[in-house]
Amino acid sequence: DDDDDDDKEKEEPENKVIALISSDPAVYEVLLTMLDDALHSPDLDSSVHGSSEFIHHPVLEYFAKLSTQAMITGAKKKNDSLFDFGVEIQWRVVLFRKGDKKA
């Protein structure tokens, strides 16, 4: 049932953040700063190399879900900045995994 899927989708924590981002674009920069801090944390497990490790890492898993949800919601609602935000998260993670210090 599509209504049940919509209700479940609204309950996910990343969907609350998506709603917050949509109402206040300044949240983009705050979240990207948090991602940068997480990527450069000395506590980050150095074994995070592949996408499955990224998706299942306790800290980075949230950003993986947020990125996916931002791209889905941005595409559905034709919100380019939200879609771009989801892409930016993934791009920064890719740069980090490739060894780029500016990620």
N, C-alpha and C positions, 0 to 999 in steps of 0.2 A: 504494500500500500504506500503510495507516494506521500500521504499525509504523515504516516509514521516515520518515513525517512526524513521528512522536513523537520519533525519534532526532534528526532535524534540528532540531526545536524545542528540545530539551535542549541542543544545542550553541551556540545563539545567546547572545552575552554578556549580553543583557538578561534571559534566562531564569535565568542564574546570580544576577543581582541580585534577581530576583523570589523565588528560593529563599531568598536572604539576608534579604530583607524579611520573608518569611513566618516565618522563624525568629527575627528580632529587629526588632520594630516601630520601634525607635529609629532604624533606618536611614531611615525615611520622612522624618524631619525633616532628616537629613543631606543626603539627595538633594534635598529641596525648597530647602534653603539653597544647594546647588550650582547648582540651576536659577536661583534668584534672582541669584546672583553672575554666572552666564553671561548672563542677560537684561540686567543692568545694567553689563556690561563695556564699557569704551570701545572695545574691539576688535571688538565685535559689529557686523557689517555692517549699516548702516542701511537696506539695501535689503530686509531681511527683513520683508515686509508680508503676503504671501499665504501660504496653507497650503503651497503647493508650495515656496516659498522656505524656510519653516520646516523642512519635511521634508528638504530637500536641503542645509541649512546644515551645515557641517562640525561645529559644536559642538552645535547644537540637534537635529540628526538623532537623536542617541542618546536624548534625552528624548522625542522623538516615538515612537520604537520602544518605549521603556520604558513610556510611557503606554499605548500600544495593547496591549502584552503584559500589563500590569497589569490592564487592563479585561477582556481575554479570559480570563486566568487567574482573576481574581476572580469573573467570571460563571460559569465552568465549575465552580469549586470552592466556589461560594456563599460567598466571602470578601468581605464588604462593605467592610472596611477596605482591602483591596488594590484593589478596584474603585474605591473613592472616591479612592485615591491616584492612579490613572490619570486620573480626571476632574479632580482638583486640578491636575495638571501642565498639562493642556490649558486649564483655566480661567485659570491664571496667565499662560500664553502669550497667551490672548485678551485679558486685561486689559492686558498689556504692549503688544500690538499696537494697542490702542485708545488708548494713551498714559497709562494709569493708572500712576503712580509707585509704587504699593503692590503691584504685581503680584509 
